[in-house]
Amino acid sequence: MPIILILLLIPIVLWLPYASFSSPITTIFSLGQAAGLIGAVLFAINFILSTRLQIIDTLFAGINRAYIVHHLNGVAALIFLILHPLLLMYPLGLDIIIPTLDRPAYLFGIAALLILLVLLFITLVLFKRIPYERWQATHKLLGVSFLLGGIHVFLVPSTTMSSLPLRIYMLSIITIGLLAYLYRTMFGKFMIPRTPFFVKSVTALNDTTTEIILRPGLNTLKFIPGQFIFITTLGQTHPFSLTATKGSKELSLAVKALGDYTTDIKKLKPDTQVLVEGPFGRFSYEYCKNPHQIWIAGGIGITPFLSMARSIPQNSELKVHLFYAVKTRSEAVYLDELQKNPHIQLHLHESTKSGYLTAEVLKRAVPDFKKYDIFVCGPTALMHSLRDQCKKLNIPNSRIHDEQFSLQ
């Protein structure tokens, strides 16, 4: 993302006049300083990306894409922040990682990195073994790590003390990162606009999928077909694609039981209040000028396509081939409705009978499919596989649109 590269280049450009590459030792020392600056900026950017502000949704063409960048950014930040002390240990010795009260700058830096490493261990190793809400609570400690790291940046004898422009830039980006953390993580309950809706009905569509219809309270929600919302209920917040028709005052969701939360949500009673944040996303035919489209849904990935199918204007030129991939026909929902839609040719693909859905299957069913824009929503493995296969068939990456959630 160009804007992230620019934010990373600014401190490096301001730091370079003070760097020294005259010998191996000074070079390693300088690289250690650069790693610290880059790691701190990436850390701040991650808090900014997690705000879900509308400008983030616009810049990244969908908040879900921003969260994918958020994950990659977080990994990069961790690598640079680990490299920072490791590189400095060569010219400065082990003393820099030994915390002592007479060197508070180093103490803050070591504490920040240790907290970050512990939280990483919890995320990578223990995430599936502890309740989501507990993991979410521990994740809030990232702000503590960032604050301690920020204090370290300004106390430690370094280029930030010598260069006023660099000091101002780092102070600004760290302050913005802290404000983003406070906005989303600490005070989100009070600062983030959420619209109250109430459960109207809860209906089982099959053994694993439940339809939930929400009626508005005082305010309704305008959305584009294919977008998703975050709903807060049962003490947690999760994203769900809307299945409602554009312009509808009521919101509808189809939820598949994939974990404790999505299993318990079917127990919601009528008139229960839920808080809705959003809508988000740009996964919609409304952002695509090509009237020839292929929609590919894997399992519960059918949900954004339901909203789109229900919202196609009667006089629209849109012609859609919808490939609905499920293990067995019993998993598929809303089949009758989709089959009756005059704008859609439905292709039900049962993997137990026909194997995995591939680009060759698309090509056989739609011989001229290279002129189509392709929308894919479903399991990550399916989306990545189909994107790779389509690219090998010389379909431009810009004509392949996907919707995937990576929001933690």
Order of alpha helices (4+ residues) and beta strands (2+ residues): alpha-alpha-alpha-alpha-alpha-alpha-alpha-alpha-alpha-alpha-beta-beta-beta-beta-beta-alpha-beta-beta-alpha-beta-alpha-beta-alpha-alpha-beta-alpha-beta
